[in-house]
């Protein structure tokens, strides 16, 4: 954490971003359930997969932007990192939900879906971050 942000202001940035991210994650789940139907979303955790893939892409864009434009001693990049990276994207992405859903798939004996889910989550998460970084580099 930057010395230029007080611990209270840093926490407020994380809290505001986290609240927004959590609401966006909830709305994504509702939207995907409406779009795909409850039986499909109940059979495979598409909303969590989408949140993690989208969140990784956005984290790549943010990391790339901060690497290029975030200067030492500047409050704005630290506030953006806390508000958007730690807060918003931390509240939006759902690794704890991913872990729970993996265990549920395994406990239900859905080993093929469990394997597909872990492979897609890791591949899309890393790919999304790389694409986000490269998009930022391309357009900076």
DSSP file (Angstrom, degrees, kcal/mol; ACC not computed):
  #  RESIDUE AA STRUCTURE BP1 BP2  ACC     N-H-->O    O-->H-N    N-H-->O    O-->H-N    TCO  KAPPA ALPHA  PHI   PSI    X-CA   Y-CA   Z-CA
    1    1 A X              0   0    0      0, 0.0     2,-0.1     0, 0.0     6,-0.1   0.000 360.0 360.0 360.0 139.8    0.0    0.0    0.0
    2    2 A X    >   -     0   0    0      1,-0.1     3,-1.2    73,-0.1     8,-0.1  -0.378 360.0-131.7 -69.9 144.8    1.2    3.4   -0.9
    3    3 A X  T 3  S+     0   0    0      1,-0.2    -1,-0.1    -2,-0.1     4,-0.1   0.696 104.6  68.0 -67.7 -18.2    2.3    5.8    1.9
    4    4 A X  T 3  S+     0   0    0     70,-0.1     2,-0.5     2,-0.1    -1,-0.2   0.637  91.9  67.0 -80.0 -13.2    0.2    8.5    0.3
    5    5 A X  S <  S-     0   0    0     -3,-1.2     2,-0.1     4,-0.0    -1,-0.0  -0.924  83.0-131.9-108.0 129.9   -3.1    6.6    1.1
    6    6 A X     >  -     0   0    0     -2,-0.5     4,-2.7     1,-0.1     5,-0.2  -0.386  25.9-112.1 -71.0 156.4   -4.2    6.3    4.7
    7    7 A X  H  > S+     0   0    0      1,-0.2     4,-2.3     2,-0.2     5,-0.1   0.860 119.1  52.6 -57.4 -35.1   -5.2    2.8    5.8
    8    8 A X  H  > S+     0   0    0      2,-0.2     4,-2.4     1,-0.2    -1,-0.2   0.938 110.9  45.3 -66.5 -46.4   -8.8    4.1    6.2
    9    9 A X  H  > S+     0   0    0      2,-0.2     4,-2.3     1,-0.2    -2,-0.2   0.889 112.7  51.6 -65.5 -38.4   -8.9    5.5    2.7
   10   10 A X  H  X S+     0   0    0     -4,-2.7     4,-2.2     1,-0.2    -1,-0.2   0.930 111.4  47.5 -61.6 -44.9   -7.3    2.3    1.3
   11   11 A X  H  X S+     0   0    0     -4,-2.3     4,-2.7    -5,-0.2    -2,-0.2   0.879 109.9  52.5 -64.7 -38.4  -10.0    0.3    3.1
   12   12 A X  H  X S+     0   0    0     -4,-2.4     4,-2.7     2,-0.2     5,-0.3   0.912 108.5  51.0 -64.1 -42.1  -12.8    2.5    1.8
   13   13 A X  H  X S+     0   0    0     -4,-2.3     4,-2.3     1,-0.2     5,-0.2   0.932 113.1  45.2 -59.5 -46.1  -11.5    2.1   -1.8
   14   14 A X  H  X S+     0   0    0     -4,-2.2     4,-2.9     1,-0.2    -2,-0.2   0.911 113.6  50.2 -64.3 -42.7  -11.5   -1.7   -1.4
   15   15 A X  H  X S+     0   0    0     -4,-2.7     4,-2.3     2,-0.2    -2,-0.2   0.919 112.1  45.8 -64.4 -45.0  -14.9   -1.7    0.3
   16   16 A X  H  X S+     0   0    0     -4,-2.7     4,-2.1     2,-0.2    -1,-0.2   0.945 116.7  45.0 -64.1 -47.6  -16.6    0.4   -2.4
   17   17 A X  H  X S+     0   0    0     -4,-2.3     4,-2.8    -5,-0.3    -2,-0.2   0.906 112.7  51.6 -62.3 -41.6  -15.0   -1.6   -5.2
   18   18 A X  H  X S+     0   0    0     -4,-2.9     4,-2.5    -5,-0.2    -1,-0.2   0.891 108.7  50.6 -63.5 -40.2  -15.9   -4.9   -3.5
   19   19 A X  H  X S+     0   0    0     -4,-2.3     4,-2.0     2,-0.2    -1,-0.2   0.927 113.1  45.5 -63.4 -44.5  -19.5   -3.9   -3.1
   20   20 A X  H  X S+     0   0    0     -4,-2.1     4,-2.5     1,-0.2    -2,-0.2   0.928 113.6  49.8 -64.7 -44.6  -19.8   -3.0   -6.7
   21   21 A X  H  X S+     0   0    0     -4,-2.8     4,-2.4     1,-0.2    -2,-0.2   0.893 109.5  50.9 -62.0 -40.7  -18.0   -6.2   -7.8
   22   22 A X  H  X S+     0   0    0     -4,-2.5     4,-2.3     2,-0.2    -1,-0.2   0.903 111.1  47.9 -65.1 -41.1  -20.2   -8.4   -5.7
   23   23 A X  H  X S+     0   0    0     -4,-2.0     4,-2.6     2,-0.2    -2,-0.2   0.916 111.8  50.0 -65.7 -42.4  -23.4   -6.8   -7.1
   24   24 A X  H  X S+     0   0    0     -4,-2.5     4,-2.3     2,-0.2    -2,-0.2   0.901 110.6  50.2 -62.2 -40.1  -22.1   -7.2  -10.7
   25   25 A X  H  X S+     0   0    0     -4,-2.4     4,-2.2     2,-0.2    -2,-0.2   0.916 110.7  49.3 -63.5 -43.6  -21.2  -10.9  -10.0
   26   26 A X  H  X S+     0   0    0     -4,-2.3     4,-2.3     1,-0.2    -2,-0.2   0.922 112.0  48.1 -61.3 -45.2  -24.7  -11.5   -8.6
   27   27 A X  H  X S+     0   0    0     -4,-2.6     4,-2.8     2,-0.2    -1,-0.2   0.855 108.3  54.7 -66.9 -34.6  -26.3   -9.8  -11.6
   28   28 A X  H  X S+     0   0    0     -4,-2.3     4,-2.8     2,-0.2     5,-0.2   0.937 109.0  48.5 -61.4 -45.9  -24.1  -11.9  -14.0
   29   29 A X  H  X S+     0   0    0     -4,-2.2     4,-2.1     2,-0.2    -2,-0.2   0.911 113.1  47.1 -60.5 -44.0  -25.4  -15.0  -12.3
   30   30 A X  H  X S+     0   0    0     -4,-2.3     4,-2.3     2,-0.2    -1,-0.2   0.922 113.2  49.2 -62.9 -44.1  -29.0  -13.9  -12.6
   31   31 A X  H  X S+     0   0    0     -4,-2.8     4,-2.3     1,-0.2    -2,-0.2   0.910 112.0  47.0 -63.9 -42.8  -28.5  -12.9  -16.2
   32   32 A X  H  X>S+     0   0    0     -4,-2.8     4,-3.2     2,-0.2     5,-0.5   0.866 111.0  52.3 -69.0 -34.6  -26.9  -16.2  -17.2
   33   33 A X  H  X5S+     0   0    0     -4,-2.1     4,-1.9    -5,-0.2    -1,-0.2   0.911 112.2  46.0 -65.7 -41.1  -29.6  -18.2  -15.4
   34   34 A X  H  <5S+     0   0    0     -4,-2.3    -2,-0.2    -5,-0.2    -1,-0.2   0.875 118.4  42.9 -65.8 -37.3  -32.3  -16.2  -17.3
   35   35 A X  H  <5S+     0   0    0     -4,-2.3    -2,-0.2    -5,-0.2    -3,-0.2   0.936 128.7  24.6 -75.1 -49.1  -30.4  -16.7  -20.6
   36   36 A X  H  <5S-     0   0    0     -4,-3.2     4,-0.3    -5,-0.2    -3,-0.2   0.710 110.7-115.1 -92.1 -22.7  -29.4  -20.3  -20.3
   37   37 A X     X< -     0   0    0     -4,-1.9     4,-2.2    -5,-0.5     3,-0.3   0.108  24.8 -89.0  96.2 146.3  -32.1  -21.6  -17.9
   38   38 A X  H  > S+     0   0    0      1,-0.2     4,-2.6     2,-0.2     5,-0.2   0.865 122.2  56.1 -59.8 -40.6  -31.8  -22.9  -14.3
   39   39 A X  H  > S+     0   0    0      2,-0.2     4,-1.2     1,-0.2    -1,-0.2   0.910 110.8  44.4 -61.2 -39.5  -31.3  -26.5  -15.3
   40   40 A X  H  > S+     0   0    0     -4,-0.3     4,-1.7    -3,-0.3     3,-0.3   0.939 116.5  45.0 -68.8 -46.5  -28.3  -25.7  -17.5
   41   41 A X  H  < S+     0   0    0     -4,-2.2    -2,-0.2     1,-0.2    -1,-0.2   0.822 112.1  53.7 -67.7 -30.9  -26.7  -23.4  -14.9
   42   42 A X  H  < S+     0   0    0     -4,-2.6    -1,-0.2    -5,-0.2    -2,-0.2   0.779 109.3  48.5 -71.6 -26.9  -27.4  -25.9  -12.2
   43   43 A X  H  < S+     0   0    0     -4,-1.2     2,-0.3    -3,-0.3    -2,-0.2   0.798 126.1  17.7 -83.8 -30.1  -25.6  -28.6  -14.2
   44   44 A X  S  < S-     0   0    0     -4,-1.7     2,-2.5    -5,-0.1    -1,-0.3  -0.992  79.4-120.4-145.2 134.0  -22.5  -26.6  -15.0
   45   45 A X     >  +     0   0    0     -2,-0.3     4,-2.1     1,-0.2     5,-0.2  -0.357  48.8 154.0 -77.7  66.9  -21.2  -23.4  -13.2
   46   46 A X  H  >  +     0   0    0     -2,-2.5     4,-2.8     1,-0.2    -1,-0.2   0.870  68.1  55.3 -61.6 -39.0  -21.3  -21.2  -16.3
   47   47 A X  H  > S+     0   0    0     -3,-0.3     4,-2.6     2,-0.2    -1,-0.2   0.908 109.6  45.5 -65.9 -41.5  -21.7  -18.0  -14.3
   48   48 A X  H  > S+     0   0    0      2,-0.2     4,-2.5     1,-0.2    46,-0.3   0.914 113.2  50.6 -66.5 -42.0  -18.7  -18.6  -12.1
   49   49 A X  H  X S+     0   0    0     -4,-2.1     4,-2.3     1,-0.2    -2,-0.2   0.928 112.6  46.7 -59.3 -45.9  -16.6  -19.5  -15.2
   50   50 A X  H  X S+     0   0    0     -4,-2.8     4,-3.0     2,-0.2     5,-0.3   0.914 111.3  51.2 -63.7 -43.8  -17.7  -16.4  -17.0
   51   51 A X  H  X S+     0   0    0     -4,-2.6     4,-2.6     1,-0.2    -2,-0.2   0.914 112.8  45.5 -61.3 -42.9  -17.0  -14.2  -13.9
   52   52 A X  H  X S+     0   0    0     -4,-2.5     4,-2.0     2,-0.2    -1,-0.2   0.892 115.4  46.4 -69.4 -38.9  -13.5  -15.6  -13.5
   53   53 A X  H  X S+     0   0    0     -4,-2.3     4,-2.0    -5,-0.2    -2,-0.2   0.937 117.5  42.5 -68.1 -46.5  -12.7  -15.3  -17.3
   54   54 A X  H  X S+     0   0    0     -4,-3.0     4,-2.6     1,-0.2     5,-0.2   0.922 114.8  51.3 -64.8 -44.5  -14.1  -11.7  -17.6
   55   55 A X  H  X S+     0   0    0     -4,-2.6     4,-2.3    -5,-0.3    -1,-0.2   0.880 109.2  50.3 -61.6 -38.8  -12.4  -10.7  -14.3
   56   56 A X  H  X S+     0   0    0     -4,-2.0     4,-2.2     2,-0.2    -1,-0.2   0.908 110.1  50.3 -66.8 -41.5   -9.1  -12.1  -15.4
   57   57 A X  H  X S+     0   0    0     -4,-2.0     4,-2.0     1,-0.2    -2,-0.2   0.946 113.5  45.3 -59.2 -48.4   -9.3  -10.2  -18.7
   58   58 A X  H  X S+     0   0    0     -4,-2.6     4,-2.7     1,-0.2    -2,-0.2   0.853 109.6  54.9 -66.4 -34.2  -10.1   -7.0  -16.8
   59   59 A X  H  X S+     0   0    0     -4,-2.3     4,-3.0    -5,-0.2    -1,-0.2   0.887 107.6  51.3 -64.7 -37.7   -7.3   -7.6  -14.3
   60   60 A X  H  X S+     0   0    0     -4,-2.2     4,-2.6     2,-0.2    -2,-0.2   0.917 110.4  47.8 -63.6 -43.2   -4.9   -7.9  -17.3
   61   61 A X  H  X S+     0   0    0     -4,-2.0     4,-2.5     2,-0.2    -2,-0.2   0.933 114.8  46.2 -62.3 -45.9   -6.1   -4.6  -18.7
   62   62 A X  H  X S+     0   0    0     -4,-2.7     4,-3.0     2,-0.2     5,-0.2   0.929 113.5  48.1 -63.2 -46.1   -5.8   -2.9  -15.2
   63   63 A X  H  X S+     0   0    0     -4,-3.0     4,-2.3     1,-0.2    -1,-0.2   0.908 113.2  48.3 -62.7 -41.8   -2.4   -4.4  -14.6
   64   64 A X  H  X S+     0   0    0     -4,-2.6     4,-1.7    -5,-0.2    -1,-0.2   0.914 113.4  46.9 -64.1 -42.6   -1.1   -3.4  -18.0
   65   65 A X  H  X S+     0   0    0     -4,-2.5     4,-3.2    -5,-0.2     5,-0.4   0.933 113.8  47.5 -65.1 -45.7   -2.5    0.2  -17.6
   66   66 A X  H  X S+     0   0    0     -4,-3.0     4,-2.2     1,-0.2    -2,-0.2   0.874 110.1  53.3 -64.8 -36.5   -1.0    0.5  -14.1
   67   67 A X  H  < S+     0   0    0     -4,-2.3    -1,-0.2    -5,-0.2    -2,-0.2   0.876 118.3  36.3 -64.8 -36.3    2.3   -0.8  -15.3
   68   68 A X  H  < S+     0   0    0     -4,-1.7    -2,-0.2    -5,-0.2    -1,-0.2   0.862 133.9  21.3 -84.1 -37.4    2.4    1.8  -18.1
   69   69 A X  H  < S+     0   0    0     -4,-3.2     2,-0.8    -5,-0.2    -3,-0.2   0.569  91.7 102.5-113.2 -11.3    0.8    4.8  -16.4
   70   70 A X     <  -     0   0    0     -4,-2.2     2,-0.2    -5,-0.4     3,-0.1  -0.663  54.6-165.4 -83.4 109.7    1.2    4.2  -12.6
   71   71 A X    >   -     0   0    0     -2,-0.8     3,-1.6     1,-0.1     6,-0.2  -0.566  28.6 -91.5 -93.5 156.6    4.0    6.4  -11.3
   72   72 A X  T 3  S+     0   0    0      1,-0.3    -1,-0.1    -2,-0.2     3,-0.1  -0.381 111.1  14.7 -61.3 138.3    5.8    6.2   -8.0
   73   73 A X  T 3  S+     0   0    0      1,-0.2     2,-0.5    -2,-0.1    -1,-0.3   0.471  92.2 132.7  77.0   1.0    4.2    8.4   -5.4
   74   74 A X    <>  -     0   0    0     -3,-1.6     4,-0.9     1,-0.2    -1,-0.2  -0.748  44.6-159.2 -89.7 128.5    1.1    8.9   -7.3
   75   75 A X  H  > S+     0   0    0     -2,-0.5     4,-2.7     1,-0.2     5,-0.2   0.895  83.4  65.2 -71.8 -40.8   -2.1    8.4   -5.4
   76   76 A X  H  > S+     0   0    0      1,-0.2     4,-2.7     2,-0.2     5,-0.2   0.891 100.8  47.4 -56.9 -47.7   -4.4    7.8   -8.3
   77   77 A X  H  > S+     0   0    0      1,-0.2     4,-2.6     2,-0.2    -1,-0.2   0.899 113.9  48.3 -62.1 -37.4   -2.8    4.5   -9.5
   78   78 A X  H  X S+     0   0    0     -4,-0.9     4,-2.3     2,-0.2    -2,-0.2   0.907 112.3  48.8 -67.5 -40.4   -2.8    3.1   -5.9
   79   79 A X  H  X S+     0   0    0     -4,-2.7     4,-3.2     2,-0.2     5,-0.3   0.911 112.6  48.4 -64.0 -41.7   -6.4    4.1   -5.5
   80   80 A X  H  X>S+     0   0    0     -4,-2.7     4,-2.9    -5,-0.2     5,-1.0   0.911 110.4  51.3 -64.5 -42.1   -7.3    2.5   -8.8
   81   81 A X  I  X>S+     0   0    0     -4,-2.6     5,-2.3    -5,-0.2     4,-0.7   0.922 117.2  39.4 -60.6 -44.2   -5.4   -0.7   -7.9
   82   82 A X  I  <>S+     0   0    0     -4,-2.3     5,-2.3     3,-0.2    -2,-0.2   0.927 121.5  42.1 -72.2 -45.6   -7.3   -0.9   -4.6
   83   83 A X  I  <>S+     0   0    0     -4,-3.2     5,-2.9    -5,-0.2    -3,-0.2   0.948 131.8  20.5 -66.8 -50.4  -10.7    0.2   -5.9
   84   84 A X  I  <>S+     0   0    0     -4,-2.9     5,-3.0    -5,-0.3     6,-0.3   0.905 130.9  36.3 -90.9 -45.9  -10.7   -1.8   -9.1
   85   85 A X  I  <<S+     0   0    0     -5,-1.0     5,-0.5    -4,-0.7    -3,-0.2   0.983 130.3  24.2 -75.0 -59.1   -8.1   -4.6   -8.7
   86   86 A X  I   <S+     0   0    0     -5,-2.3    -3,-0.2     3,-0.2    -4,-0.2   0.928 135.6  30.1 -74.2 -45.3   -8.5   -5.6   -5.0
   87   87 A X  I  ><S+     0   0    0     -5,-2.3     4,-2.7    -6,-0.3     5,-0.2   0.989 126.0  29.3 -79.8 -73.7  -12.1   -4.4   -4.5
   88   88 A X  I  ><S+     0   0    0     -5,-2.9     4,-1.9     1,-0.2    -3,-0.2   0.943 129.7  36.6 -59.7 -54.3  -14.2   -4.6   -7.7
   89   89 A X  H  ><S+     0   0    0     -5,-3.0     4,-2.7     1,-0.2    -1,-0.2   0.830 116.3  54.8 -71.8 -30.1  -12.4   -7.5   -9.4
   90   90 A X  H  4 S+     0   0    0     -5,-0.5    -1,-0.2    -6,-0.3    -2,-0.2   0.879 113.7  41.8 -66.3 -37.2  -11.9   -9.3   -6.1
   91   91 A X  H  < S+     0   0    0     -4,-2.7    -2,-0.2     1,-0.1    -1,-0.2   0.766 117.6  48.3 -77.7 -26.3  -15.6   -9.0   -5.4
   92   92 A X  H  < S+     0   0    0     -4,-1.9    -2,-0.2    -5,-0.2    -3,-0.2   0.903  99.9  69.0 -82.6 -44.5  -16.5   -9.9   -9.0
   93   93 A X     <  -     0   0    0     -4,-2.7     3,-0.1    -5,-0.2     2,-0.1  -0.380  69.8-153.7 -77.2 160.8  -14.3  -13.0   -9.4
   94   94 A X     >  +     0   0    0    -46,-0.3     4,-2.6     1,-0.1     5,-0.1  -0.425  34.3 150.3-140.4  59.6  -15.3  -16.0   -7.5
   95   95 A X  H  > S+     0   0    0      1,-0.2     4,-2.5     2,-0.2     5,-0.2   0.873  82.2  53.2 -65.8 -33.7  -12.5  -18.4   -6.7
   96   96 A X  H  > S+     0   0    0      2,-0.2     4,-2.0     1,-0.2    -1,-0.2   0.907 110.9  46.7 -66.2 -38.5  -14.1  -19.5   -3.4
   97   97 A X  H  > S+     0   0    0      2,-0.2     4,-2.8     1,-0.2    -2,-0.2   0.888 109.7  55.1 -67.3 -38.0  -17.3  -20.3   -5.4
   98   98 A X  H  X S+     0   0    0     -4,-2.6     4,-2.4     2,-0.2    -2,-0.2   0.931 107.8  49.2 -57.1 -46.9  -15.2  -22.1   -8.0
   99   99 A X  H  X S+     0   0    0     -4,-2.5     4,-2.1     1,-0.2    -2,-0.2   0.920 112.3  47.2 -61.6 -45.2  -13.7  -24.3   -5.2
  100  100 A X  H  X S+     0   0    0     -4,-2.0     4,-2.3     1,-0.2    -1,-0.2   0.931 112.7  48.7 -61.7 -46.4  -17.1  -25.1   -3.8
  101  101 A X  H  X S+     0   0    0     -4,-2.8     4,-2.3     1,-0.2    -1,-0.2   0.846 108.4  54.6 -66.2 -33.5  -18.6  -25.9   -7.3
  102  102 A X  H  X S+     0   0    0     -4,-2.4     4,-2.3    -5,-0.2    -1,-0.2   0.940 109.7  46.8 -62.0 -46.6  -15.6  -28.1   -8.1
  103  103 A X  H  X S+     0   0    0     -4,-2.1     4,-3.1     1,-0.2    -2,-0.2   0.900 111.2  51.9 -64.0 -40.2  -16.2  -30.2   -4.9
  104  104 A X  H  X S+     0   0    0     -4,-2.3     4,-1.9     2,-0.2     6,-0.2   0.916 109.4  49.3 -63.3 -42.6  -19.9  -30.4   -5.7
  105  105 A X  H  <>S+     0   0    0     -4,-2.3     5,-2.6     2,-0.2    -2,-0.2   0.921 114.0  46.1 -60.9 -43.2  -19.2  -31.7   -9.2
  106  106 A X  H ><5S+     0   0    0     -4,-2.3     3,-1.7     1,-0.2    -2,-0.2   0.929 111.1  51.4 -65.5 -45.6  -16.7  -34.3   -7.8
  107  107 A X  H 3<5S+     0   0    0     -4,-3.1    -1,-0.2     1,-0.3    -2,-0.2   0.819 108.1  52.9 -63.0 -29.9  -19.1  -35.4   -5.1
  108  108 A X  T 3<5S-     0   0    0     -4,-1.9    -1,-0.3    -5,-0.2    -2,-0.2   0.449 117.8-115.1 -82.4   0.3  -21.9  -35.8   -7.7
  109  109 A X  T < 5S+     0   0    0     -3,-1.7     2,-1.5    -4,-0.2     3,-0.3   0.685  71.3 140.3  76.2  17.3  -19.5  -38.1   -9.7
  110  110 A X     >< +     0   0    0     -5,-2.6     4,-2.5    -6,-0.2     5,-0.2  -0.508  13.8 155.8 -92.5  67.0  -19.4  -35.6  -12.6
  111  111 A X  H  >  +     0   0    0     -2,-1.5     4,-2.5     1,-0.2    -1,-0.2   0.835  68.2  53.4 -67.0 -35.2  -15.7  -36.1  -13.2
  112  112 A X  H  > S+     0   0    0     -3,-0.3     4,-2.6     2,-0.2    -1,-0.2   0.943 112.6  44.1 -65.2 -46.7  -15.8  -35.1  -16.8
  113  113 A X  H  > S+     0   0    0      2,-0.2     4,-2.8     1,-0.2    -2,-0.2   0.896 113.0  52.5 -63.4 -39.8  -17.5  -31.8  -16.0
  114  114 A X  H  X S+     0   0    0     -4,-2.5     4,-2.2     2,-0.2    -2,-0.2   0.923 111.9  45.5 -62.4 -44.1  -15.2  -31.3  -13.1
  115  115 A X  H  X S+     0   0    0     -4,-2.5     4,-2.4     2,-0.2     5,-0.2   0.927 114.3  48.2 -64.3 -45.3  -12.1  -31.8  -15.3
  116  116 A X  H  X S+     0   0    0     -4,-2.6     4,-2.8     1,-0.2     5,-0.3   0.907 111.4  51.6 -61.0 -42.1  -13.6  -29.5  -18.0
  117  117 A X  H  X S+     0   0    0     -4,-2.8     4,-2.4     2,-0.2    -2,-0.2   0.914 111.6  44.3 -63.9 -45.3  -14.4  -26.9  -15.4
  118  118 A X  H  X S+     0   0    0     -4,-2.2     4,-2.2     2,-0.2     5,-0.3   0.914 116.0  47.5 -68.4 -41.1  -10.9  -26.7  -13.9
  119  119 A X  H  X S+     0   0    0     -4,-2.4     4,-2.7    -5,-0.2     5,-0.2   0.943 115.8  43.8 -64.7 -47.6   -9.2  -26.8  -17.4
  120  120 A X  H  X S+     0   0    0     -4,-2.8     4,-3.0    -5,-0.2     5,-0.4   0.901 112.7  52.7 -64.6 -40.7  -11.5  -24.0  -18.8
  121  121 A X  H  X S+     0   0    0     -4,-2.4     4,-1.9    -5,-0.3    -2,-0.2   0.936 115.6  39.1 -61.7 -46.9  -11.2  -21.9  -15.6
  122  122 A X  H  X S+     0   0    0     -4,-2.2     4,-2.6    -5,-0.2     5,-0.3   0.942 119.6  46.1 -69.3 -46.7   -7.4  -21.9  -15.6
  123  123 A X  H  X S+     0   0    0     -4,-2.7     4,-2.6    -5,-0.3     5,-0.2   0.932 117.5  42.1 -64.0 -46.8   -7.0  -21.6  -19.4
  124  124 A X  H  X S+     0   0    0     -4,-3.0     4,-2.7    -5,-0.2    -1,-0.2   0.872 114.5  52.3 -69.8 -35.6   -9.6  -18.8  -19.7
  125  125 A X  H  X S+     0   0    0     -4,-1.9     4,-2.0    -5,-0.4    -2,-0.2   0.953 115.8  38.6 -63.6 -49.8   -8.3  -17.0  -16.6
  126  126 A X  H  X S+     0   0    0     -4,-2.6     4,-2.4     2,-0.2    -2,-0.2   0.916 118.4  49.1 -68.0 -42.9   -4.7  -17.0  -17.8
  127  127 A X  H  X S+     0   0    0     -4,-2.6     4,-2.9    -5,-0.3     5,-0.2   0.918 110.3  51.5 -62.1 -43.2   -5.7  -16.3  -21.4
  128  128 A X  H  X S+     0   0    0     -4,-2.7     4,-2.6    -5,-0.2    -1,-0.2   0.912 110.0  48.6 -60.6 -42.9   -7.9  -13.5  -20.4
  129  129 A X  H  X S+     0   0    0     -4,-2.0     4,-2.5     2,-0.2    -1,-0.2   0.929 113.2  47.3 -63.2 -44.3   -5.2  -11.8  -18.3
  130  130 A X  H  X S+     0   0    0     -4,-2.4     4,-2.6     2,-0.2    -2,-0.2   0.909 112.5  49.0 -63.8 -42.2   -2.7  -12.1  -21.2
  131  131 A X  H  X S+     0   0    0     -4,-2.9     4,-2.7     2,-0.2     5,-0.2   0.923 111.5  50.2 -62.8 -43.7   -5.2  -10.7  -23.7
  132  132 A X  H  X S+     0   0    0     -4,-2.6     4,-2.1    -5,-0.2    -2,-0.2   0.917 111.6  47.6 -60.9 -44.0   -6.0   -7.8  -21.4
  133  133 A X  H  X S+     0   0    0     -4,-2.5     4,-2.3     1,-0.2    -2,-0.2   0.933 114.5  46.4 -61.2 -46.0   -2.3   -7.1  -20.9
  134  134 A X  H  X S+     0   0    0     -4,-2.6     4,-2.5     2,-0.2    -2,-0.2   0.855 109.6  53.5 -68.9 -34.7   -1.7   -7.2  -24.6
  135  135 A X  H  X S+     0   0    0     -4,-2.7     4,-2.1     2,-0.2    -1,-0.2   0.920 110.3  48.5 -62.2 -42.8   -4.7   -5.1  -25.5
  136  136 A X  H  X S+     0   0    0     -4,-2.1     4,-0.5    -5,-0.2    -2,-0.2   0.920 112.8  47.2 -63.9 -43.1   -3.4   -2.4  -23.1
  137  137 A X  H >< S+     0   0    0     -4,-2.3     3,-0.6     1,-0.2    -1,-0.2   0.889 112.1  51.2 -64.5 -38.6    0.1   -2.6  -24.6
  138  138 A X  H 3< S+     0   0    0     -4,-2.5    -1,-0.2     1,-0.2    -2,-0.2   0.872 117.4  37.0 -66.6 -38.0   -1.4   -2.4  -28.1
  139  139 A X  H 3<        0   0    0     -4,-2.1    -1,-0.2     1,-0.2    -2,-0.2   0.274 360.0 360.0-102.6  11.2   -3.6    0.7  -27.4
  140  140 A X    <<        0   0    0     -3,-0.6    -1,-0.2    -4,-0.5    -2,-0.1   0.439 360.0 360.0 -97.5 360.0   -1.2    2.6  -25.1
